[in-house]
């Protein structure tokens, strides 16, 4: 594989009033693809990330065709591997120099048996929690170059299915289940975003906002893949199907938080259905947030050493 870049035309957003440079991870299908479509429709430069080269290229071509916006590019990286996350961050920095919005959309849900990546991390945790932590940290200097930058991270209401957080077994070596792994990963990534918000404010960085969103239950490739690996969930999905949203509907809150002037300056919040979510206080845990942050910082230390991140990583 080459460096992961796929050559599509890119314009200069500085010459288009109000246009932003926006990176959407996990944009080759589902909610990410629809997020990219909506943002490209608004005239922004959109960087589409995917794992599968052919699927990502086709998604990029489709967005350009549907919107008539040539300022759409695509890049390939396997975000389950932190070395790939680090390479991807370098690639984005070298090509674009500035980033206005980061949409951490990529995610995964796996089977009933615990799987680990080539780097030894539980696969769900690696993609849903560790990758957004590392990518966000590595791209913070680029975001800091924007006059008004935004970080939007996709979590899920499934965090409520995680049960009591197992901070002594964060990667579920001894207590794995599909539901717990996915729910915990979405709880932890929300906690990490709360930490990013707090640490940016503590560092006096006022031009970057950080928010978490949940898209609601949407019919996407993630659900289909989950059913393939865990067919026992089919009756539950059939029961909920009438209440599930389309991927386009699921993308609406991400798009709002990425570009709407109505949320300018809003930070540290959890949004769904285009409004702030009411959070049960039992899920707020400063101690848990710090523990997960420290765990991720240690796991990613090799890639963060010497980075120019403006926040305190300790």
PyMOL commands that set and color helices and strands:
alter all, ss='L'
color gray80, all
select helices_A, chain A and resi 13-15+30-41+53-67+82-96+123-144+157-161+178-202+221-229+231-243+247-250+252-259+261-263+281-283+286-299+301-304
alter helices_A, ss='H'
color red, helices_A
select strands_A, chain A and resi 5-6+21-24+45-50+72-76+101-104+149-154+208-214+270-272+275-276
alter strands_A, ss='S'
color yellow, strands_A
deselect
rebuild
show_as cartoon
